[in-house]
Structures are given as C-alpha cells and as structure tokens.
C-alpha cells in the first residue's frame, strides 16, 4: 500500500487502467533486456539521448503544463518553472556523463615493493550501472520529482533502465510525459524498454519485489516509504531503496538575530512556509524564537497569503487531520488561524507552543503537517535549542537564523549536522537548487539512505556500484580504465588525482 504525504491510501483514479500482471511481466522483461544494451552504450551517446529527451519535453511544454494544471491545481507559472528545472537537470546529467568524473575511476599499477609486505597487483576500479530500477514518482512536483524527474534522469545517465511507477495524483500527465520520454529515447537509438511507465499500487509493489529490479527510489510519506523499504529489504536478494519520507525542517532563531531583524524573519518565514500551499518537503514546519520575541505578534499582523487548493483530495484530507490534531493539543494555541484554515482550499495558519512542551511530546508536536501550516515554538533559555537539536530525529534540512559571533552557533551547527542533510545559515530551505554540491537527503526518517541525495549530480551514484578489475590485459579493460583511452577523464592513479 502506498500512502501519500497526507497519510491516505492512494489508488489509481477512475479512467486510468492499472498495469496488469501480464503487461508488467512483459515490461520487466524488456527492462532487463534494455539494461544489457543501454549499460554498454557510450557515455557520449547517453548524454545525447538525455539532451533529446529534454528538447522534446521543452517542445511539449504548452501541452504538458495544461494537463498538469488540470490535475495538480498548481499555477501555470510554477509549473513552467518546474518543467524548466526538469529539462535543465536532464541536460546537466548529460554534462556529468561527458566529464566522466562520476565513475570515480581508480588505477593502482602493480607494485612489487608495496609496503604492506606483499606485492600489489594491478587493480582498476570504477562505478558501473546497477541494473534495472523502479522509480516511484512524487505528487507535489509533477515534473521535477515525477516521470522525467531527478531519479529518472540520474538512473538513465548511469546506464540503468527505468520502470517508472506513476503517481495517481496526476495520471494523465504521467502517461503523456512517459510517451514523450520513451519516444525521445527511441529517436536517440536507445533500446526498447529502457524506460516505461506503470500504474497502480499492486504493480508498483510487484515491480519492486521482482528479482530483475536492482534498486528502487521513492518520494512521499513515512508510512508509504517504509512499506516499500520493507519490501526491498525482505526480498531474497535485498536491494538498495532510496526513500525520501518526511521532514519538519526546523528553523532556530537566536536571540541576537531576533533582536536585529525580527520583522524580516517573520515576513520571510511566512513566505517560505506558505510557498506552494505548504506542499514542499522542505517547508519550514517549526520556527524557534525567544519567549520575548516580537515575531509571533508580527506574524499575527501580517497579511496571510490567499488560500490555495491542495494537490488532491487525499492530501487535503491528510492535512486537515494533522491540523485538527495539532489544534486539539492542550499545549498548542492558535496564533493566526482563521475559519478558512479548515476549508477546501485551506488558508495558511500558524500555531504556537513552547519548547518544554515540544521536548516533552516530540511525537505529538515536532511532526510534519504537509500543507499551509507551521508551529512557532518559544524558548526562554537559548541552551534549550541545543537540547532540542540533540533529540530530534532525521531531517532534510535545518536552518539557523543567527549572527556570526553567536556563542551558541558552533555547537548548534555541530549538533544539527548530525541530524540533517542540508544546513542553512540565514536562508530558507524551500527551493532546492540542482547543482553539483546539493544534498537532498538526511538521516531516517527523512530518508532511508542518508548517504545519498535525490537532487544534484551526486544522485547518479544511487544507481551505480563499484567493480574492480585485477590483472586484466589492456584490451579487455573498460575504456575508462585503460592506459590510453581512459586518460580523458579524471582518475586517481597510484593515489594521485589526474585528469
């Protein structure tokens, strides 16, 4: 069973057929065959193919955005920007392929005088595609984390075939995007079956459990991601499963920062927590401020953004359930809650409590509520921020709004680095740039694999595994590990980086 971020069971909508068991078997067979061919395709040819996919998606922008608007309730401008990000990351992975550094190629020449006491053999190591993979699309980013999103781009770049499990929140968009991607890959000469879209809960579970699939990725809720994670790990041959599950993304405001720019912090926090109707996995869900801060009063005075419809009924129901539970908590008060907060579409709302209550009941108060609400937490003693930082669970992000000479800053940074994948200083976590150094992941329950990222070029390593070649003649080595042809990429040769 797949559960969306609103916490409800998701099923394929009426009018879109689930993938049958027979069709799934055929598509998995093709994915396995396509992997054998695609994994041997040159880096240059794979890069060109990704470029063609990006071009065809750009050319279909008007059609795709119109479908996405109907299915997701998101604004045209937001969707067009997201599609640009999607095609940008496809082309960026093409550049990664051309550079070749992602292979992490290493060469140790034979050394009879190797100091360990025995001769060193000739050893050559690089990362190679892991096999056919299944990618579970997200609901809140119908382009960038969906059919042609980051994991699809990374897996295809790595040399893997992709079975894409469509999200039921935008089935028509998923099918049409899948057609464009598959046609573009065929145009580029990719083997049939290198990319396919499947629909339905049962089909997704069967695909993940199939022995031909060698890795899985997912973006969604903790219950849904954990269920899939357990499938991946309970197989006779367990496989890597990269699940992004949930995050509160706390923001820690120090006393000095509050005194220096409290008004600005309040305005920027409201803008960040309400962006996209609060349906970003990086939404700042908890804001910690001094007990005597003017930020809560400022938030009450600021004009709230207009209500906006949520992505789908399931998310709406899950949001209302979560907000009801927070409002019913005996230690929570309503800071900016209007009658429209529980409507469809819900108006943004902000609640308030104190840090002692959060430390006493983290499960009830320090939790993700996927939608346009957040919790302001007041503290009397700044050292209590350290206590909370020590005790919270894994997060995608943690933000410090502070001053460079804040005494608490070094220890707070050290503690939060153990809890989050990305730390921010005087910036806001919404908006995840697709770059070389990006990290979008974190300790459980933010993700099931804290050593990887789902955004940025390092995401390609999710779908690769290391292979070492010992004692092989030059003519039988992979091109990138040979003495001549491999010299065009960065390599670690006898412990020395060369390019």
C-alpha positions as CSV (number, residue, x, y, z in Angstrom):
1,X,0.0,0.0,0.0
2,X,1.3,3.4,-1.0
3,X,0.4,6.4,1.3
4,X,0.7,10.0,0.2
5,X,2.1,12.7,2.3
6,X,-1.4,13.4,3.6
7,X,-1.4,9.9,5.0
8,X,-4.2,8.3,3.0
9,X,-4.2,5.2,0.8
10,X,-3.7,6.1,-2.8
11,X,-5.4,4.2,-5.6
12,X,-5.3,4.8,-9.4
13,X,-8.2,7.1,-10.4
14,X,-11.2,6.0,-12.4
15,X,-10.5,6.3,-16.1
16,X,-6.9,5.2,-15.9
17,X,-6.1,1.5,-16.0
18,X,-3.7,-0.2,-13.6
19,X,-0.9,-2.1,-15.2
20,X,-1.9,-5.7,-15.4
21,X,0.3,-8.5,-14.1
22,X,0.8,-9.8,-17.7
23,X,1.8,-6.4,-19.0
24,X,4.1,-5.8,-16.1
25,X,5.9,-9.1,-16.7
26,X,6.4,-8.0,-20.3
27,X,7.7,-4.6,-19.3
28,X,10.1,-6.0,-16.7
29,X,11.4,-8.5,-19.3
30,X,12.0,-5.6,-21.7
31,X,13.6,-3.5,-19.0
32,X,16.1,-6.3,-18.2
33,X,17.0,-6.7,-21.9
34,X,17.2,-3.0,-22.5
35,X,19.6,-2.6,-19.5
36,X,22.1,-5.0,-21.1
37,X,22.3,-2.8,-24.1
38,X,21.9,0.6,-22.5
39,X,24.6,-0.1,-19.9
40,X,27.1,-0.7,-22.7
41,X,26.1,2.5,-24.6
42,X,28.9,5.1,-24.6
43,X,28.7,8.0,-22.2
44,X,28.5,10.4,-25.1
45,X,25.5,8.6,-26.6
46,X,23.7,8.5,-23.3
47,X,24.3,12.3,-22.9
48,X,23.0,12.9,-26.4
49,X,19.9,10.9,-25.6
50,X,19.2,12.9,-22.4
51,X,19.5,16.1,-24.4
52,X,16.9,14.9,-26.9
53,X,14.5,14.0,-24.1
54,X,15.0,17.5,-22.6
55,X,14.4,19.1,-26.1
56,X,11.2,17.1,-26.7
57,X,9.8,17.9,-23.2
58,X,10.5,21.6,-23.8
59,X,8.7,21.5,-27.2
60,X,5.7,19.9,-25.5
61,X,5.6,22.5,-22.6
62,X,2.3,24.0,-23.5
63,X,0.5,20.7,-23.7
64,X,2.1,19.3,-20.6
65,X,1.6,22.4,-18.4
66,X,-2.1,22.5,-19.4
67,X,-2.5,18.9,-18.3
68,X,-0.6,19.5,-15.1
69,X,-2.8,22.5,-14.2
70,X,-5.9,20.4,-14.5
71,X,-4.6,17.5,-12.4
72,X,-2.5,19.3,-9.7
73,X,-4.2,22.7,-9.1
74,X,-0.8,24.3,-9.4
75,X,-0.3,27.6,-11.1
76,X,0.9,27.9,-14.7
77,X,4.0,29.9,-13.7
78,X,5.0,27.4,-11.0
79,X,4.6,24.5,-13.5
80,X,6.5,26.1,-16.3
81,X,9.4,26.9,-13.9
82,X,9.3,23.3,-12.7
83,X,9.4,21.9,-16.2
84,X,12.5,24.1,-17.0
85,X,14.2,22.7,-13.9
86,X,13.3,19.2,-15.1
87,X,14.9,19.7,-18.6
88,X,17.8,21.5,-17.0
89,X,18.7,18.6,-14.8
90,X,18.4,16.2,-17.8
91,X,21.0,18.2,-19.6
92,X,23.1,18.6,-16.5
93,X,23.4,14.9,-16.2
94,X,24.5,14.8,-19.8
95,X,27.4,17.1,-18.8
96,X,28.2,14.8,-16.0
97,X,28.4,11.9,-18.4
98,X,30.7,13.9,-20.7
99,X,33.1,14.7,-17.9
100,X,33.3,11.1,-16.7
101,X,34.4,12.0,-13.2
102,X,31.3,10.4,-11.7
103,X,32.9,7.0,-12.5
104,X,35.4,7.6,-9.7
105,X,37.9,5.7,-11.7
106,X,41.0,4.5,-9.8
107,X,44.1,2.7,-11.1
108,X,46.7,1.1,-8.9
109,X,49.6,-0.2,-11.0
110,X,51.3,-3.4,-10.0
111,X,53.9,-2.7,-7.3
112,X,56.2,-5.5,-6.2
113,X,57.6,-3.3,-3.4
114,X,54.1,-2.3,-1.9
115,X,54.8,-1.6,1.8
116,X,52.1,-3.8,3.2
117,X,54.5,-6.7,2.9
118,X,53.3,-8.4,-0.2
119,X,53.3,-7.2,-3.9
120,X,50.4,-5.1,-5.0
121,X,48.6,-6.5,-8.1
122,X,47.3,-4.3,-10.9
123,X,43.9,-3.1,-9.7
124,X,41.4,-0.9,-11.5
125,X,38.1,0.3,-10.1
126,X,35.1,2.2,-11.4
127,X,31.4,2.7,-10.8
128,X,29.1,0.8,-13.1
129,X,25.3,0.7,-13.6
130,X,23.5,-1.3,-11.0
131,X,20.7,-2.7,-13.2
132,X,17.0,-2.1,-14.0
133,X,15.5,0.2,-11.3
134,X,12.0,1.2,-10.3
135,X,11.3,4.9,-9.5
136,X,8.1,5.9,-7.6
137,X,7.0,9.3,-8.7
138,X,6.0,12.1,-6.2
139,X,2.7,14.0,-6.1
140,X,3.9,17.5,-5.2
141,X,6.3,18.0,-8.1
142,X,4.5,16.6,-11.2
143,X,7.6,17.3,-13.3
144,X,10.8,17.6,-11.3
145,X,10.1,14.6,-9.0
146,X,7.9,12.6,-11.3
147,X,8.1,10.8,-14.6
148,X,11.1,12.6,-16.1
149,X,12.4,13.9,-12.7
150,X,15.7,13.7,-11.0
151,X,15.8,10.0,-10.2
152,X,14.8,9.1,-13.8
153,X,17.5,11.4,-15.2
154,X,20.1,10.0,-12.8
155,X,19.3,6.4,-13.5
156,X,19.2,6.8,-17.3
157,X,22.5,8.7,-17.1
158,X,24.0,5.9,-15.0
159,X,23.2,3.4,-17.7
160,X,20.1,1.8,-16.0
161,X,16.7,1.0,-17.5
162,X,13.9,2.7,-15.6
163,X,10.4,1.3,-14.6
164,X,8.5,4.5,-13.5
165,X,5.6,4.0,-11.1
166,X,3.3,6.9,-11.9
167,X,1.7,8.8,-9.0
168,X,-2.1,8.6,-9.0
169,X,-2.4,12.3,-8.4
170,X,-1.5,13.2,-12.0
171,X,-2.1,10.0,-14.1
172,X,-2.8,11.7,-17.4
173,X,0.3,13.9,-17.2
174,X,2.3,10.8,-16.2
175,X,1.2,8.8,-19.2
176,X,1.7,11.7,-21.7
177,X,5.1,12.6,-20.2
178,X,6.1,8.9,-20.4
179,X,5.2,8.7,-24.0
180,X,7.3,11.8,-24.8
181,X,10.3,10.4,-22.9
182,X,10.0,6.9,-24.5
183,X,9.7,8.3,-28.0
184,X,12.6,10.7,-27.5
185,X,14.8,7.8,-26.3
186,X,13.8,5.7,-29.3
187,X,14.6,8.6,-31.5
188,X,18.1,8.7,-29.9
189,X,18.6,5.0,-30.6
190,X,18.0,3.7,-27.1
191,X,16.8,0.1,-26.8
192,X,13.1,-0.6,-26.5
193,X,12.1,-1.0,-22.8
194,X,14.8,1.3,-21.4
195,X,12.0,3.5,-20.0
196,X,8.4,2.5,-19.2
197,X,5.6,3.8,-17.1
198,X,3.4,1.6,-14.9
199,X,0.3,2.4,-12.9
200,X,-1.3,1.1,-9.8
201,X,-0.4,0.2,-6.2
202,X,-0.1,-3.6,-6.9
203,X,2.0,-3.1,-10.0
204,X,4.5,-0.9,-8.1
205,X,4.8,-3.4,-5.2
206,X,5.3,-6.3,-7.6
207,X,7.9,-4.5,-9.6
208,X,9.9,-3.6,-6.5
209,X,9.8,-7.2,-5.4
210,X,10.8,-8.6,-8.8
211,X,14.4,-10.1,-8.9
212,X,15.1,-8.3,-12.1
213,X,14.9,-4.9,-10.3
214,X,18.2,-3.9,-8.6
215,X,17.3,-0.7,-6.9
216,X,14.2,1.5,-6.0
217,X,13.6,5.1,-5.2
218,X,10.6,6.9,-3.7
219,X,9.4,10.4,-2.6
220,X,6.4,10.5,-0.3
221,X,5.3,9.8,3.2
222,X,6.8,7.8,6.1
223,X,4.2,5.0,6.1
224,X,4.3,4.6,2.3
225,X,8.1,4.8,2.0
226,X,8.6,2.5,4.9
227,X,6.2,-0.1,3.4
228,X,8.2,-0.1,0.2
229,X,11.5,-0.1,2.1
230,X,10.5,-3.2,3.9
231,X,9.6,-4.9,0.6
232,X,13.0,-4.0,-0.8
233,X,14.8,-5.4,2.2
234,X,12.7,-8.5,2.7
235,X,13.4,-9.9,-0.8
236,X,15.6,-13.0,-1.0
237,X,18.1,-10.6,-2.6
238,X,17.7,-7.3,-0.7
239,X,18.3,-4.2,-2.9
240,X,19.1,-0.5,-2.2
241,X,16.0,1.6,-1.6
242,X,16.3,5.3,-1.7
243,X,13.2,6.7,0.1
244,X,12.5,10.4,0.9
245,X,9.9,10.2,3.6
246,X,9.2,13.3,5.6
247,X,10.8,16.3,7.4
248,X,9.9,19.1,9.8
249,X,12.8,21.3,8.7
250,X,13.2,23.3,11.9
251,X,14.4,26.9,12.0
252,X,16.4,28.1,15.0
253,X,16.4,31.9,15.6
254,X,19.0,33.1,18.1
255,X,18.3,36.0,20.4
256,X,20.7,38.3,18.7
257,X,19.2,37.6,15.2
258,X,15.7,38.1,16.6
259,X,16.7,41.5,18.1
260,X,18.5,42.6,14.9
261,X,15.8,41.6,12.3
262,X,12.8,40.0,13.8
263,X,10.4,41.7,11.4
264,X,12.3,40.4,8.4
265,X,12.5,36.9,9.8
266,X,8.7,36.9,10.3
267,X,8.0,38.0,6.8
268,X,10.4,35.6,5.2
269,X,9.2,32.7,7.3
270,X,5.6,33.3,6.4
271,X,6.6,33.4,2.7
272,X,8.6,30.2,2.9
273,X,6.1,28.1,5.0
274,X,3.2,29.0,2.7
275,X,5.1,28.6,-0.6
276,X,3.2,26.2,-2.8
277,X,0.5,26.0,-0.2
278,X,3.0,24.4,2.2
279,X,3.4,21.3,0.0
280,X,7.2,21.3,-0.2
281,X,9.1,18.6,1.5
282,X,11.5,21.4,2.6
283,X,8.8,23.6,4.1
284,X,10.0,25.1,7.5
285,X,7.4,23.5,9.8
286,X,8.8,24.7,13.2
287,X,10.2,28.1,14.0
288,X,12.0,28.5,17.3
289,X,12.1,32.1,18.7
290,X,12.9,33.7,22.1
291,X,10.0,33.9,24.5
292,X,10.1,37.7,24.4
293,X,10.4,37.9,20.6
294,X,8.1,40.2,18.7
295,X,8.0,37.6,15.8
296,X,4.7,35.9,17.0
297,X,2.9,39.3,17.2
298,X,4.3,40.3,13.9
299,X,3.0,37.1,12.3
300,X,-0.4,38.0,13.6
301,X,-0.3,41.4,12.0
302,X,1.0,40.2,8.6
303,X,-1.5,39.6,5.8
304,X,-1.7,35.9,5.1
305,X,-1.3,34.6,1.6
306,X,-4.5,33.6,-0.1
307,X,-5.9,30.2,0.3
308,X,-4.9,27.8,-2.5
309,X,-6.3,24.3,-3.3
310,X,-4.1,21.4,-2.4
311,X,-2.8,18.9,-4.8
312,X,-5.5,16.4,-4.4
313,X,-8.3,15.2,-2.1
314,X,-6.1,12.8,-0.3
315,X,-3.6,15.4,0.7
316,X,-6.4,17.8,1.7
317,X,-7.8,15.1,4.0
318,X,-4.5,14.3,5.5
319,X,-3.7,18.0,6.1
320,X,-7.0,18.6,7.8
321,X,-6.5,15.6,10.0
322,X,-3.0,16.7,11.0
323,X,-4.1,20.3,11.6
324,X,-7.0,19.1,13.7
325,X,-4.7,17.0,15.9
326,X,-2.3,19.9,16.5
327,X,-5.2,22.3,17.3
328,X,-6.6,19.8,19.8
329,X,-3.2,19.5,21.6
330,X,-3.6,21.0,25.1
331,X,-0.2,22.9,24.8
332,X,-1.0,24.5,21.4
333,X,-2.6,27.8,20.8
334,X,-3.8,29.3,17.6
335,X,-1.6,32.2,16.5
336,X,-3.0,33.0,13.1
337,X,-5.9,30.6,12.4
338,X,-9.0,31.8,10.5
339,X,-12.2,29.9,9.8
340,X,-10.7,29.3,6.3
341,X,-7.9,27.2,7.8
342,X,-10.0,24.1,7.7
343,X,-11.7,24.9,4.3
344,X,-11.1,23.5,0.9
345,X,-8.9,25.3,-0.1
346,X,-7.3,25.9,3.3
347,X,-6.0,29.3,4.3
348,X,-2.5,29.4,5.8
349,X,-2.4,29.1,9.6
350,X,0.3,29.3,12.3
351,X,0.1,27.7,15.7
352,X,2.2,28.3,18.8
353,X,3.7,26.4,21.8
354,X,6.8,26.4,23.9
355,X,9.9,24.4,23.8
356,X,9.3,22.5,27.0
357,X,6.1,21.1,25.6
358,X,7.9,20.0,22.4
359,X,10.7,18.3,24.4
360,X,8.0,16.5,26.5
361,X,5.9,15.5,23.5
362,X,8.0,15.4,20.3
363,X,5.9,12.8,18.6
364,X,2.8,15.0,19.0
365,X,4.3,18.4,18.3
366,X,7.5,18.0,16.3
367,X,5.9,16.5,13.2
368,X,5.4,17.2,9.6
369,X,2.0,18.6,8.6
370,X,2.0,18.6,4.9
371,X,0.2,21.8,3.9
372,X,0.0,25.5,4.8
373,X,0.5,25.4,8.5
374,X,3.5,25.7,10.8
375,X,4.3,25.8,14.5
376,X,6.1,28.7,16.3
377,X,8.0,27.4,19.4
378,X,9.1,29.9,22.1
379,X,12.1,29.3,24.3
380,X,13.4,31.1,27.5
381,X,16.9,29.8,27.6
382,X,18.9,29.7,24.4
383,X,20.7,26.5,25.6
384,X,17.4,24.7,25.2
385,X,17.9,24.9,21.5
386,X,20.9,22.6,21.9
387,X,18.7,20.2,23.9
388,X,16.2,20.0,21.1
389,X,18.9,19.7,18.4
390,X,20.3,16.7,20.3
391,X,16.9,14.9,20.5
392,X,15.1,15.5,17.1
393,X,15.1,12.8,14.5
394,X,16.5,12.9,11.0
395,X,15.7,15.9,8.8
396,X,16.2,17.0,5.2
397,X,17.2,20.5,6.4
398,X,17.8,22.5,9.5
399,X,18.2,26.3,9.4
400,X,20.0,28.7,11.8
401,X,19.0,32.3,11.7
402,X,21.8,33.9,13.7
403,X,24.8,36.2,13.9
404,X,28.4,35.0,13.2
405,X,29.5,35.7,16.7
406,X,26.6,33.9,18.4
407,X,28.1,31.9,21.2
408,X,25.7,29.1,20.6
409,X,26.3,28.8,16.9
410,X,29.3,26.4,16.7
411,X,27.7,23.8,19.0
412,X,24.3,24.2,17.3
413,X,25.8,23.7,13.9
414,X,27.7,20.6,15.1
415,X,24.6,19.1,16.5
416,X,22.4,19.8,13.6
417,X,24.9,18.4,11.2
418,X,24.2,15.1,12.8
419,X,20.5,15.4,12.2
420,X,20.1,17.0,8.8
421,X,21.4,16.6,5.3
422,X,21.5,20.3,4.5
423,X,22.2,23.1,6.9
424,X,21.2,26.7,6.1
425,X,22.6,29.9,7.6
426,X,20.2,32.9,7.3
427,X,18.5,31.4,4.3
428,X,15.3,29.5,3.8
429,X,15.0,25.8,2.9
430,X,12.3,25.9,0.3
431,X,13.8,25.9,-3.1
432,X,16.4,23.1,-3.7
433,X,18.9,24.1,-6.3
434,X,20.0,21.5,-8.8
435,X,23.8,21.7,-8.5
436,X,27.0,19.7,-8.1
437,X,27.2,20.2,-4.3
438,X,23.5,19.8,-3.4
439,X,22.4,17.3,-0.7
440,X,18.7,16.4,-0.6
441,X,18.5,13.7,2.0
442,X,19.1,13.0,5.6
443,X,19.0,10.5,8.5
444,X,15.9,8.4,8.9
445,X,13.0,9.2,8.8
446,X,13.9,12.0,6.4
447,X,15.3,9.3,4.1
448,X,16.1,5.6,4.2
449,X,19.5,6.2,2.7
450,X,21.3,9.2,4.3
451,X,24.4,8.6,2.3
452,X,22.8,9.7,-1.0
453,X,20.9,12.6,-2.5
454,X,17.9,12.8,-4.8
455,X,18.8,16.3,-6.1
456,X,22.0,17.3,-7.8
457,X,24.6,15.5,-9.8
458,X,25.7,13.2,-7.0
459,X,22.3,11.5,-7.3
460,X,23.8,9.4,-10.1
461,X,25.7,7.3,-7.5
462,X,22.4,5.9,-6.3
463,X,22.3,3.8,-9.5
464,X,25.9,2.7,-9.7
465,X,28.0,0.1,-7.9
466,X,31.8,-0.3,-7.7
467,X,33.6,-3.0,-9.7
468,X,37.3,-3.7,-9.5
469,X,39.3,-5.4,-12.3
470,X,42.5,-7.2,-11.2
471,X,45.3,-8.3,-13.5
472,X,43.4,-7.7,-16.8
473,X,45.2,-7.1,-20.1
474,X,44.6,-3.6,-21.5
475,X,42.4,-4.8,-24.4
476,X,39.9,-6.4,-22.1
477,X,39.5,-3.5,-19.7
478,X,36.6,-1.0,-19.7
479,X,37.6,2.0,-21.8
480,X,37.8,4.4,-18.9
481,X,40.3,2.2,-17.1
482,X,42.7,1.6,-19.9
483,X,46.0,3.3,-20.1
484,X,45.3,5.3,-23.3
485,X,41.6,6.0,-23.8
486,X,40.7,6.5,-20.2
487,X,43.1,9.4,-19.7
488,X,40.5,11.9,-20.9
489,X,38.5,11.6,-17.6
490,X,39.6,12.4,-14.1
491,X,41.2,9.3,-12.4
492,X,43.1,8.5,-9.3
493,X,46.3,6.9,-10.5
494,X,48.5,5.3,-7.9
495,X,46.9,7.6,-5.3
496,X,47.4,10.8,-7.4
497,X,44.4,12.6,-9.0
498,X,44.9,13.1,-12.7
499,X,42.7,14.5,-15.4
